[in-house]
Amino acid sequence: MDTTIIAAIIFVAILALLGLFFTRMGNLGFWKLASMFPSEFMEHISSDDTWLISETSIPKPSPEYVGPLKFAANNTIYTLFAKADNIEKSQQEFISMYKPLVPEKPFPIVSLLALIYPVAAIISYKGAPLLALLGYGFCNLGYLLVAAFIFGGSFRILGLDHRIQVIIAAVIFWVAGVVMSNV
């Protein structure tokens, strides 16, 4: 099989894994939901003994707690600690209460179609080693994300919902691409 095709397949697989991680794993959805409903979140954790709340940073109370976690609500930055054994249950309770209130977004077809650009760039770059091809694709993805930053403000197929996330990802992908292309 041609090196460009292998590089394109690896590139798509890496992006699929990253997109899956950013949109599905790590309970980032919980924190997004908490930021959408900050007062309700603060009420939820105040009534749940899983959480310890402080307006100032406090030392970690014991090994059974995870944290410190920072959360901004009502013009205050709170320092949170949660019992490691109960945090998942508490997060799921909050998600089950407030997730139905958030309208579902349609599938991000525009950002999916935009990924044709870096894949086509990889395929059109003939005669290069595999790592250079991947680097070229990641550089072009960085350029694409800069365009998404300027014009759309999101790139939802990779789970990037806000401009700051898009520009940070653009810089990371571009730098990774430059490094990979020049190694």
C-alpha positions as CSV (number, residue, x, y, z in Angstrom):
1,M,0.0,0.0,0.0
2,D,1.2,3.5,-0.8
3,T,2.7,5.5,2.1
4,T,0.3,8.4,1.5
5,I,-2.7,6.2,1.9
6,I,-1.2,4.7,5.1
7,A,-0.5,8.2,6.4
8,A,-4.1,9.3,5.6
9,I,-5.5,6.3,7.4
10,I,-3.3,6.8,10.5
11,F,-4.3,10.6,10.4
12,V,-8.0,9.8,10.3
13,A,-7.6,7.2,13.1
14,I,-5.8,9.6,15.3
15,L,-8.4,12.3,14.8
16,A,-11.2,9.8,15.4
17,L,-9.7,8.8,18.7
18,L,-9.1,12.4,19.7
19,G,-12.7,13.3,18.8
20,L,-14.0,10.4,20.7
21,F,-11.9,11.3,23.8
22,F,-12.9,15.0,23.8
23,T,-16.6,14.4,23.2
24,R,-17.3,11.2,25.1
25,M,-14.7,10.5,27.8
26,G,-13.3,12.1,30.9
27,N,-16.7,13.4,32.2
28,L,-15.9,16.7,30.5
29,G,-19.6,16.8,29.7
30,F,-20.3,17.1,33.4
31,W,-18.2,20.2,33.8
32,K,-19.7,21.7,30.7
33,L,-23.1,21.1,32.2
34,A,-22.0,22.6,35.5
35,S,-20.8,25.7,33.8
36,M,-24.2,26.0,32.0
37,F,-26.0,25.8,35.3
38,P,-23.6,27.2,37.9
39,S,-26.1,28.1,40.6
40,E,-27.8,24.7,40.3
41,F,-24.4,23.0,40.4
42,M,-23.4,24.9,43.6
43,E,-26.8,24.0,45.2
44,H,-26.3,20.3,44.2
45,I,-22.8,20.0,45.7
46,S,-23.8,22.0,48.8
47,S,-26.5,19.4,49.5
48,D,-24.2,16.4,48.7
49,D,-21.7,15.3,51.3
50,T,-19.4,14.0,48.5
51,W,-18.1,17.5,48.0
52,L,-16.1,20.0,50.1
53,I,-16.3,23.6,49.0
54,S,-14.0,26.5,49.8
55,E,-13.7,30.1,48.5
56,T,-10.0,29.9,49.2
57,S,-7.5,27.2,48.4
58,I,-7.2,24.8,51.2
59,P,-4.7,21.9,51.5
60,K,-5.9,18.5,50.4
61,P,-7.8,17.1,53.4
62,S,-7.0,13.4,53.0
63,P,-6.1,10.7,50.4
64,E,-9.8,9.7,50.1
65,Y,-10.5,13.1,48.4
66,V,-9.7,14.1,44.8
67,G,-8.9,17.7,44.1
68,P,-8.4,20.5,44.3
69,L,-10.9,21.3,41.5
70,K,-11.6,24.9,40.6
71,F,-15.0,26.1,39.7
72,A,-16.1,29.7,38.9
73,A,-19.7,30.7,39.9
74,N,-21.3,34.0,41.0
75,N,-18.0,35.9,40.4
76,T,-16.2,33.7,42.9
77,I,-13.7,30.9,42.2
78,Y,-14.4,28.0,44.5
79,T,-11.9,25.2,45.4
80,L,-13.7,21.8,45.4
81,F,-12.7,18.5,46.8
82,A,-14.7,15.3,46.3
83,K,-14.7,11.9,47.8
84,A,-13.1,9.6,45.3
85,D,-15.5,6.8,45.9
86,N,-18.7,9.0,45.4
87,I,-17.7,11.5,42.7
88,E,-18.9,9.5,39.8
89,K,-22.3,8.9,41.4
90,S,-22.7,12.6,42.3
91,Q,-21.8,13.6,38.8
92,Q,-24.3,11.2,37.2
93,E,-27.0,12.5,39.5
94,F,-26.4,16.1,38.3
95,I,-26.2,15.0,34.7
96,S,-29.5,13.1,34.9
97,M,-31.2,16.2,36.4
98,Y,-29.9,18.8,34.0
99,K,-28.9,17.1,30.7
100,P,-32.5,17.0,29.5
101,L,-32.7,20.8,29.7
102,V,-29.9,21.3,27.1
103,P,-31.0,21.1,23.5
104,E,-29.2,18.5,21.4
105,K,-26.9,19.9,18.7
106,P,-27.1,18.4,15.2
107,F,-24.2,16.2,14.0
108,P,-21.3,18.5,13.0
109,I,-21.3,17.7,9.3
110,V,-19.6,21.0,8.3
111,S,-16.5,20.3,10.5
112,L,-16.5,16.6,9.3
113,L,-16.5,17.7,5.7
114,A,-13.8,20.3,6.4
115,L,-11.5,17.4,7.5
116,I,-11.3,16.6,3.8
117,Y,-8.7,19.4,3.5
118,P,-5.9,18.0,5.6
119,V,-6.6,14.4,4.4
120,A,-6.4,15.6,0.8
121,A,-3.2,17.5,1.6
122,I,-1.6,14.2,2.9
123,I,-2.7,12.3,-0.2
124,S,-1.4,15.0,-2.6
125,Y,2.0,15.1,-0.9
126,K,3.8,12.3,-2.8
127,G,7.2,10.7,-2.1
128,A,7.6,11.7,1.5
129,P,8.3,9.5,4.5
130,L,5.3,8.5,6.7
131,L,6.2,10.9,9.6
132,A,6.6,13.8,7.3
133,L,3.2,13.1,5.7
134,L,1.5,13.0,9.1
135,G,3.3,16.2,10.0
136,Y,2.0,17.8,6.8
137,G,-1.5,16.7,7.7
138,F,-1.3,18.1,11.2
139,C,0.1,21.4,10.0
140,N,-2.8,21.7,7.6
141,L,-5.2,20.8,10.3
142,G,-3.7,23.6,12.4
143,Y,-4.4,26.0,9.5
144,L,-8.0,24.7,9.2
145,L,-8.5,25.3,12.9
146,V,-7.3,28.9,12.6
147,A,-9.9,29.4,9.9
148,A,-12.5,27.8,12.1
149,F,-11.4,30.1,14.9
150,I,-11.8,33.1,12.7
151,F,-15.1,32.2,11.0
152,G,-17.0,29.8,13.1
153,G,-15.6,29.7,16.6
154,S,-16.0,26.0,17.0
155,F,-14.9,22.7,15.4
156,R,-17.4,20.3,17.0
157,I,-16.4,17.1,15.3
158,L,-13.3,17.2,17.6
159,G,-15.4,18.4,20.6
160,L,-14.0,22.0,20.3
161,D,-17.0,24.1,21.2
162,H,-15.4,27.5,22.1
163,R,-13.0,29.8,20.3
164,I,-10.3,29.4,22.9
165,Q,-10.3,25.6,22.6
166,V,-10.1,25.9,18.8
167,I,-7.1,28.3,18.8
168,I,-5.2,26.2,21.4
169,A,-5.8,23.1,19.3
170,A,-4.7,24.9,16.2
171,V,-1.4,25.9,17.8
172,I,-0.9,22.4,19.2
173,F,-1.6,20.6,15.9
174,W,0.5,23.1,13.9
175,V,3.5,22.8,16.3
176,A,3.2,19.0,16.3
177,G,3.0,19.0,12.5
178,V,6.1,21.1,12.2
179,V,8.0,18.9,14.6
180,M,6.9,15.7,12.8
181,S,7.7,17.1,9.4
182,N,11.2,18.2,10.4
183,V,12.3,15.1,12.4
